[in-house]
Amino acid sequence: MDPNGTNSEEVPPPGKPHLVVPTGLRVASEICARFLVIAVALAAVIFILIELRIVVIPVAIALLIAALLAPLVNSAMTHAKLPRGIATGLVLVGGMALFGAVMSFVINAFIAGLPDLQAKLVQSYEITIKPLLAGKPLRIPLAKLNDLPGELQRSLAANADAITTGALTTAATLSEVVSALLLGLFVLIFFLYDGSQIWHFLLRGIPLAQRNRVDIAGQRGFASLVGYTRATAVVAVVDALAIGVGLWIIGVPLVVPLAALVFLGAFIPVVGAVLSGFVAVAVALVANGPIPALIVLAVIIGVVQLESHVLQPLLMGRAVQLHPLAVVLSVAGGVVVAGVIGALLAVPLAAVIAAAVRSLASPDEPQPRDVNPLDPDFAKAGPGDPAARRRLLRIATGIVRRPRK
């Protein structure tokens, strides 16, 4: 406002009235311009990640597994006084052996229970499904229902070319999966053995004045990832045991494979255990009938309620500190971008980002102004000088102040 009471921003320059832009329009245009720049940058990053998914996905999964196994490596180094290389090898070999034993047990249980499932499927088809299809409102002729195996065989013969093409595509996809597994294992070894050196190398791209703050934010993010993997593993074990015991009591076949499926599905928060549990409901419906299927559904609903109201707030809430709405939206966005793998990685990615942002925005974390870039300790701080890094951290957090000259 000028002394005459008029708004100086509203008065056009002499002879140039067309240069005046209303304040609201100017602010809105600047906000929209910045939003478009950010949106284009995010779209470019997502596009690059999708194009490099054969590399990005194994690295991301290796980082997730490293967050689960890194505490074991550190514990072996601390308590057993083992070198890092030996500790990493023991943890990897032990983990792979345990995984192989569990998968062998699950596959053998599936093979052993498959004949019983086939017999119950035939019995359920003859007693329940066939009368349902032949009755109202479908009224499918019994002749077609009795000739259903022959129809399936003729359909397979008629679509032999498509099946062959699909088998070739599956073989190509299988080779990509094997390559991704080998790449992920190779990356996991280096994450466990040399993770701190890799992180320090990445920090060299950060300006000196901000390096310590970014270092602490990264450590906060990785700690959140470690907490997430631990909490998710505990929740997955509880879900699998509870649903598996319920299936065993009801008498549903393939208890062990279904419990293993629930365990794997629980690593996708909120929806994973529900979707894998409905597979168990479908098996119970086919093999045991509608009443046992309803009982299985009630068991799954009870386990989901236990997970949502007890396990998630008690374990996941402390480790991740994400609102349930943020978890659901992260899973939905991950499914849209990258399918099942996106749903698996979306929540840990959101947890890491949230922890890092909280650290960067917190006034209690070391501020850039607390660090003097000309300090010789600051210049020396790096992977090869842990003592200098510890002193830098103390200077940055205000525990030690260098005297002014």
C-alpha positions in Angstrom: 0.0 0.0 0.0 1.3 3.5 -0.9 0.7 6.6 1.3 -2.5 7.4 -0.7 -4.1 4.1 0.3 -3.9 2.5 -3.1 -2.2 -0.8 -3.9 1.0 -0.2 -5.8 0.9 -3.7 -7.3 -2.5 -2.9 -9.0 -1.3 0.3 -10.7 0.0 -0.4 -14.2 3.3 1.1 -15.3 2.9 4.3 -17.4 2.2 3.4 -21.0 2.3 -0.3 -20.4 -1.1 -1.4 -19.0 -0.9 -4.8 -20.6 2.1 -5.9 -18.4 -0.1 -6.0 -15.3 -0.9 -9.5 -14.1 -3.2 -10.0 -11.1 -1.4 -11.3 -8.0 -3.6 -14.4 -7.6 -3.1 -15.4 -11.3 0.6 -14.9 -11.0 0.9 -17.0 -7.9 -1.3 -19.7 -9.4 0.8 -19.8 -12.6 4.0 -20.1 -10.6 2.7 -22.9 -8.5 1.4 -24.7 -11.6 4.7 -24.3 -13.4 6.6 -25.7 -10.5 4.1 -28.6 -10.2 4.5 -29.4 -13.9 8.3 -29.5 -13.6 8.1 -31.8 -10.6 5.5 -34.0 -12.3 7.7 -34.3 -15.5 10.7 -35.1 -13.4 8.8 -37.9 -11.5 7.4 -39.2 -14.7 10.9 -39.4 -16.2 12.2 -41.2 -13.2 9.4 -43.7 -13.2 9.8 -44.3 -16.9 13.5 -45.0 -16.5 12.9 -47.3 -13.6 10.3 -49.3 -15.6 12.6 -49.5 -18.6 15.4 -50.8 -16.3 13.1 -53.0 -14.3 15.2 -56.1 -15.0 18.0 -54.5 -13.1 16.0 -52.3 -10.7 13.7 -55.0 -9.3 16.5 -57.4 -8.3 18.5 -54.6 -6.7 15.4 -53.4 -4.7 14.6 -56.9 -3.5 18.3 -57.5 -2.6 18.2 -54.3 -0.5 15.0 -55.5 1.2 16.6 -58.9 2.0 19.8 -57.2 3.1 17.8 -55.1 5.6 16.5 -58.4 7.0 19.9 -60.2 7.1 22.3 -57.3 8.0 21.5 -57.4 11.7 22.4 -61.2 11.7 25.7 -60.3 10.0 26.5 -57.6 12.6 25.5 -60.0 15.4 27.8 -62.7 14.1 30.6 -60.1 13.9 29.9 -58.7 17.4 29.2 -61.9 19.4 31.2 -64.5 17.6 34.1 -62.1 16.6 33.9 -63.3 13.0 35.4 -61.3 10.1 32.7 -59.6 7.9 33.4 -61.9 5.0 33.0 -65.1 7.0 29.9 -63.7 8.8 28.4 -62.7 5.4 29.0 -66.1 3.9 27.6 -68.0 6.9 24.4 -65.9 7.0 23.9 -66.2 3.2 24.5 -70.0 3.1 22.4 -70.5 6.2 19.6 -68.4 4.8 19.7 -70.2 1.4 19.7 -73.6 3.1 16.7 -72.7 5.3 14.8 -71.3 2.3 15.6 -74.4 0.2 14.5 -76.7 3.0 11.2 -74.9 3.5 10.5 -74.8 -0.2 11.3 -78.5 -0.5 9.0 -79.3 2.4 6.2 -77.2 0.8 6.6 -78.7 -2.6 6.7 -82.3 -1.2 3.5 -81.5 0.8 1.8 -80.2 -2.3 2.7 -83.3 -4.3 1.6 -85.6 -1.5 -1.7 -83.8 -1.0 -2.5 -83.4 -4.7 -4.1 -86.9 -5.2 -6.4 -86.3 -2.3 -7.4 -82.9 -3.7 -8.1 -84.4 -7.1 -10.3 -87.0 -5.6 -12.2 -84.5 -3.6 -12.5 -82.2 -6.6 -14.1 -85.0 -8.7 -16.4 -85.8 -5.8 -17.4 -82.2 -5.3 -17.9 -81.8 -9.1 -20.3 -84.8 -9.2 -22.2 -84.0 -6.0 -22.3 -80.2 -5.9 -21.0 -78.4 -9.0 -22.8 -80.5 -11.7 -26.3 -80.2 -10.1 -25.7 -76.5 -9.7 -24.8 -76.0 -13.3 -27.6 -78.2 -14.6 -30.2 -76.4 -12.5 -31.7 -72.9 -12.6 -30.8 -70.5 -14.0 -27.9 -71.9 -16.1 -29.6 -75.2 -17.2 -26.6 -76.6 -18.9 -27.4 -80.1 -20.5 -26.1 -83.0 -18.5 -24.6 -84.5 -21.7 -22.2 -81.5 -22.0 -21.3 -81.7 -18.3 -20.6 -85.5 -18.6 -18.4 -84.9 -21.6 -16.5 -82.0 -20.0 -13.1 -83.9 -19.9 -13.4 -84.6 -23.7 -14.3 -81.0 -24.3 -11.1 -79.9 -22.5 -9.0 -82.3 -24.5 -10.4 -81.1 -27.8 -9.9 -77.5 -26.8 -6.3 -78.2 -26.0 -5.8 -79.8 -29.3 -7.4 -77.0 -31.2 -5.2 -74.4 -29.4 -1.9 -76.3 -29.6 -0.2 -73.4 -31.5 -1.2 -70.8 -29.0 -0.1 -73.1 -26.2 3.3 -73.6 -27.9 3.8 -69.9 -28.3 2.9 -69.3 -24.7 5.4 -72.0 -23.6 8.1 -70.3 -25.6 7.2 -67.0 -24.0 7.2 -68.6 -20.6 10.7 -70.0 -21.3 12.0 -66.6 -22.2 10.4 -65.1 -19.1 11.9 -68.0 -17.0 15.4 -67.1 -18.4 14.8 -63.5 -17.3 13.7 -64.6 -13.9 16.8 -66.8 -13.5 19.1 -63.9 -14.6 17.3 -61.6 -12.2 17.8 -64.1 -9.3 21.5 -64.4 -10.0 21.9 -60.6 -10.3 19.9 -60.2 -7.0 22.1 -62.7 -5.2 25.3 -61.0 -6.5 24.1 -57.6 -5.4 22.9 -59.0 -2.0 26.4 -60.4 -1.3 28.0 -56.9 -1.8 25.2 -55.2 0.1 25.9 -57.4 3.2 29.7 -57.4 2.8 30.4 -53.8 1.7 27.2 -51.9 2.3 28.7 -49.1 4.3 31.5 -48.5 1.7 28.9 -48.3 -1.0 26.8 -45.8 1.0 29.9 -43.7 1.6 30.7 -43.7 -2.1 27.2 -42.5 -2.9 27.6 -39.7 -0.3 30.5 -38.2 -2.2 28.0 -36.8 -4.7 26.4 -34.7 -1.9 27.8 -31.2 -1.2 30.1 -31.1 1.8 27.9 -28.7 3.8 24.9 -31.2 3.5 26.8 -34.5 3.5 26.5 -35.3 7.2 22.8 -34.4 7.3 22.1 -36.6 4.3 24.2 -39.4 5.9 22.1 -39.4 9.1 18.9 -39.2 7.0 20.0 -42.3 5.0 20.8 -44.2 8.2 17.4 -43.3 9.6 15.8 -44.6 6.3 17.7 -47.8 6.4 16.8 -48.3 10.1 13.2 -47.9 9.2 13.7 -50.5 6.4 15.2 -52.9 8.9 12.3 -52.4 11.3 9.8 -52.9 8.4 11.3 -56.2 7.3 11.4 -57.6 10.9 7.8 -56.5 11.6 6.5 -57.9 8.3 8.3 -61.2 8.9 6.7 -61.6 12.3 3.2 -60.6 11.0 3.6 -63.1 8.1 4.6 -66.0 10.5 1.6 -65.3 12.7 -0.8 -65.1 9.8 0.5 -68.3 8.3 0.4 -70.2 11.6 -3.1 -69.0 12.5 -4.6 -69.8 9.1 -2.7 -73.0 8.8 -3.9 -74.3 12.1 -7.5 -73.3 11.2 -7.3 -75.2 7.9 -5.8 -78.3 9.6 -8.6 -78.3 12.2 -11.3 -78.0 9.5 -9.7 -80.7 7.4 -8.8 -78.7 4.2 -6.2 -80.4 2.0 -2.9 -78.8 1.1 -2.6 -77.1 4.5 1.2 -76.6 4.2 1.2 -75.1 0.7 -1.7 -72.8 1.5 0.0 -71.7 4.7 3.1 -71.0 2.8 1.1 -69.0 0.3 -0.4 -66.9 3.1 3.1 -66.3 4.5 4.3 -65.0 1.2 1.2 -62.9 0.6 1.5 -61.3 4.0 4.6 -59.4 2.8 2.2 -57.2 0.8 0.6 -55.2 3.6 -3.2 -55.0 4.0 -4.3 -57.0 0.9 -1.7 -59.8 0.7 -3.0 -62.0 3.4 -6.6 -61.4 2.3 -6.0 -62.4 -1.3 -4.0 -65.5 -0.4 -6.6 -66.4 2.2 -9.3 -66.4 -0.5 -7.3 -69.1 -2.3 -7.7 -71.2 0.8 -11.4 -70.5 0.8 -11.7 -71.6 -2.8 -9.9 -74.9 -2.1 -12.1 -75.5 0.9 -15.2 -74.8 -1.2 -14.1 -77.2 -3.9 -12.8 -79.9 -1.6 -15.0 -79.7 1.5 -18.1 -77.9 0.6 -19.8 -74.5 1.4 -20.0 -74.9 5.2 -16.3 -75.6 5.7 -15.5 -72.8 3.2 -17.6 -70.3 5.3 -15.7 -71.4 8.4 -12.4 -70.9 6.7 -13.6 -67.4 5.6 -14.4 -66.6 9.2 -11.0 -67.8 10.3 -9.3 -65.5 7.7 -11.5 -62.5 8.7 -10.5 -63.1 12.4 -6.8 -63.3 11.5 -7.1 -60.1 9.4 -8.7 -58.3 12.3 -5.9 -59.5 14.6 -3.3 -58.2 12.1 -5.1 -54.9 11.6 -5.9 -54.0 15.2 -3.0 -55.7 17.2 0.0 -56.7 15.1 0.1 -53.8 12.7 -0.2 -51.0 15.3 2.1 -52.8 17.8 4.9 -53.9 15.4 4.5 -52.0 12.1 3.4 -48.7 13.6 6.6 -48.4 15.7 8.9 -49.6 12.8 7.4 -47.7 9.9 5.3 -44.8 11.4 3.0 -44.7 8.3 -0.7 -43.9 8.4 -2.8 -46.8 7.3 -4.2 -44.6 4.4 -0.6 -44.0 3.3 0.0 -47.8 3.3 -3.1 -48.5 1.2 -2.4 -45.8 -1.3 1.3 -47.0 -1.6 0.1 -50.5 -2.3 -2.4 -49.3 -4.8 0.1 -47.1 -6.6 2.7 -49.9 -6.6 0.2 -52.3 -8.2 -0.6 -49.8 -10.9 3.1 -49.1 -11.7 4.7 -52.5 -11.4 2.0 -55.1 -10.5 2.8 -57.6 -7.6 6.4 -56.5 -7.4 5.3 -52.9 -7.1 2.9 -53.8 -4.3 5.7 -55.6 -2.5 8.2 -52.7 -2.7 5.8 -49.7 -2.4 5.4 -49.7 1.4 9.1 -50.2 2.3 10.0 -47.4 -0.2 7.4 -45.1 1.4 8.8 -46.0 4.8 12.4 -45.2 3.8 11.3 -41.9 2.2 9.2 -40.9 5.2 12.0 -41.6 7.6 14.5 -39.7 5.6 12.2 -36.7 5.1 11.4 -36.6 8.8 15.2 -36.6 9.6 15.9 -33.9 7.1 13.0 -31.7 8.3 13.6 -32.3 12.1 15.1 -29.4 13.9 16.8 -31.8 16.3 19.0 -33.3 13.5 22.3 -31.7 12.8 21.9 -28.5 10.7 24.2 -27.4 7.9 25.1 -24.2 9.8 26.5 -26.3 12.7 29.3 -27.6 10.4 32.2 -25.6 9.2 33.2 -26.9 5.7 36.7 -25.5 6.3 37.2 -27.7 9.4 40.0 -30.1 8.7 38.0 -32.8 10.5 35.2 -32.2 8.0 37.6 -32.5 5.0 39.1 -35.8 6.4 35.8 -37.4 7.3 35.3 -40.4 5.0 35.2 -44.1 4.9 38.9 -44.4 5.7 38.8 -42.3 8.9 36.0 -43.4 11.2 37.3 -41.3 14.1 37.1 -38.1 12.0 33.5 -39.1 11.0 32.6 -39.5 14.7 34.1 -36.2 15.6 32.2 -34.6 12.6 29.0 -36.0 13.9 29.6 -34.6 17.4 30.5 -31.2 16.0 27.4 -31.3 13.8 25.0 -32.3 16.6 26.4 -29.5 18.9 27.9 -31.9 21.4 31.3 -30.3 20.7 31.8 -26.8 19.4 35.0 -25.7 17.9 36.3 -22.5 19.5 36.0 -19.4 17.4 39.3 -17.7 16.5 
